[in-house]
Amino acid sequence: MNKKNGLFDIEKDDKRIALMTYTWAGDKMFIIDHTEVSTEYINQGLGNIMVEGAVVFAREESVKIYPLCPFAKHVFDTDNTFDDVL
C-alpha cells in the first residue's frame, strides 16, 4: 500500500485469511472500501475484528471513518458504540 491507501489484515500460519482495505479522504478521514475473509473462515467474526481494529486506529489518530464497504457499513449500522468515529 501507499500513503493514500492502507489495510487491516489477519494472518494465520503466515497466510492472510482476512483483509480490509481503506483509502484516505484528506487528513482526517479514511474510507473502508473492501472487506474479505477466506471462505474457510467465514462466520468466525474476523470481519468484525478488523472493523474494531479500524475503530481503535481512528480513535488513536483522532480521525473519522466512512464505511463504504457494505459489510463495514452493516457493522457500523448495528453497533452504535462506534458512532464517535463516523
N, C-alpha and C positions, 0 to 999 in steps of 0.2 A: 504494500500500500504506500501511498504518498502522504504529503501533508494535508491534502484535501479529503482523503478517504482513510477509513480505518476499519477495524474489525474486532469482534469479540469471538473467541472460539473455545471449544472444549476438545481436548485430546485424550485418548486412551491408548495405551501401548504404542506411543509415538505415531498415532494415526488420528487425524482430525475427524471427529464424529459429529460435530455441530459447528455452525458458523452463522454469525450475524454481522452484516456489513452496514456501514454508515458513511455518509458524506457530510462534510462541514458546510453549513449555510451561514457564512460570516464567522465571527469570532465567538459568538455567544449561543450558537445552536447547532446541533447536528441532527441529521435526518436518518432514522433507521430505515433502510430501503430493502433489506432482504434478510430472511432467516431460513435456514435449512438444517435439518437433522438427518443423519444417515438412517436409512429405512429400519435397520435392526434396533435403533434406539428411540424410535418414535414413541410418544406417550410415556416417556420417562421423566418429563419435566425439564429437559435440557434447554428448550427454548425459553422457558420461564427463568431459568438460572442466568441465561445470557441477558435477558431484559433486566433482571435485577442487577446484574453487573454494570449494565449501561446506566442505570439509575444511580448506583453508587458513584460511578465515574462522573456523571453530570453534577451530582451534589458536591463532590470534592472539587470540581473545577468551576462551580457556580455557573453552569451553562444549562440550556434547555434542550429538550428532545422533541422532535416532531416525528411521531411514529407513522410513516407512510406504508411500511410493510403491513399487510393485512393481519398477520399473526401478532406483531408487536402492538398494532392498534387495538386488537381484541384484548390483549393483556392490560393495556392502559385503560380501556373502556370498562373493564371488570374489576380493577383494583384501584380504588381512589387514594391509596396511600402513596401513589406515585404522582399525584396531581401537582405537586410542587415543582416538578421538573418539566411540566408541559408548557 
